[in-house]
Amino acid sequence: EADIYQTPRYLVIGTGKKITLECSQTMGHDKMYWYQQDPGMELHLIHYSYGVNSTEKGDLSSESTVSRIRTEHFPLTLESARPSHTSQYLCASSESGQESTDTQYFGPGTRLTVL
Amino acid sequence: AQTVTQSQPEMSVQEAETVTLSCTYDTSESDYYLFWYKQPPSRQMILVIRQEAYKQQNATENRFSVNFQKAAKSFSLKISDSQLGDAAMYFCAYRSPTGSSNTGKLIFGQGTTLQVKP
């Protein structure tokens, strides 16, 4: 099991609220990722980071933003939640270097419902 | 752009029997990595098995093995002696090699839900 944590696990919130989804890993991995997954569907990359102060948008457009001030922490923020943001958000991390170790490990996910 | 296709939305297998999940992909890269991930209901996604494209030998992990056909761009997962705990959604994923513009990013298939019958 990988040491990667996400909080909260479940969140129900009203439209217009600002929310931050937390993701932390204790493995010292330099790369971190956020994926969005609708129920029973595939994962889509929305943000990634290759190190501190480095963030990039993923393949799926998202109104969320991320920051990477510390290696172990990669929070995702929605300034004004909308019902269309209802989904599951998965965080992952990996270690660059040797190709065989650059495998992504996933957190348990945050299931977000916006009313 | 790379794509991953899982054409079986749902599969079922009897406990103790063998099942094969299909995955095909499209890429112009010659060196890449392929993965199978397992996502049990309401639980954490975990890595099942990994295959490096430059290796001809098929990867195996206990009851899990792959049939990697590079020319056909096929990467199927075989689960032997299926157990109730194998019930989950299985995702096939592709990763470009380090140094490419897509370094580290995973591209996932649509997933296959596996039901294991007692």
HADDOCK unambig.tbl for C-alpha pairs under 7 A between the chains (distance, minus, plus):
assign (segid A and resid 41 and name CA) (segid B and resid 110 and name CA) 5.88 0.50 0.50
assign (segid A and resid 41 and name CA) (segid B and resid 111 and name CA) 6.78 0.50 0.50
assign (segid A and resid 42 and name CA) (segid B and resid 108 and name CA) 6.17 0.50 0.50
assign (segid A and resid 42 and name CA) (segid B and resid 109 and name CA) 6.10 0.50 0.50
assign (segid A and resid 42 and name CA) (segid B and resid 110 and name CA) 4.57 0.50 0.50
assign (segid A and resid 42 and name CA) (segid B and resid 111 and name CA) 6.10 0.50 0.50
assign (segid A and resid 43 and name CA) (segid B and resid 108 and name CA) 6.16 0.50 0.50
assign (segid A and resid 105 and name CA) (segid B and resid 46 and name CA) 6.99 0.50 0.50
assign (segid A and resid 106 and name CA) (segid B and resid 44 and name CA) 6.87 0.50 0.50
assign (segid A and resid 106 and name CA) (segid B and resid 45 and name CA) 5.91 0.50 0.50
assign (segid A and resid 106 and name CA) (segid B and resid 46 and name CA) 6.83 0.50 0.50
assign (segid A and resid 107 and name CA) (segid B and resid 44 and name CA) 6.29 0.50 0.50
assign (segid A and resid 108 and name CA) (segid B and resid 43 and name CA) 6.28 0.50 0.50
assign (segid A and resid 108 and name CA) (segid B and resid 44 and name CA) 4.40 0.50 0.50
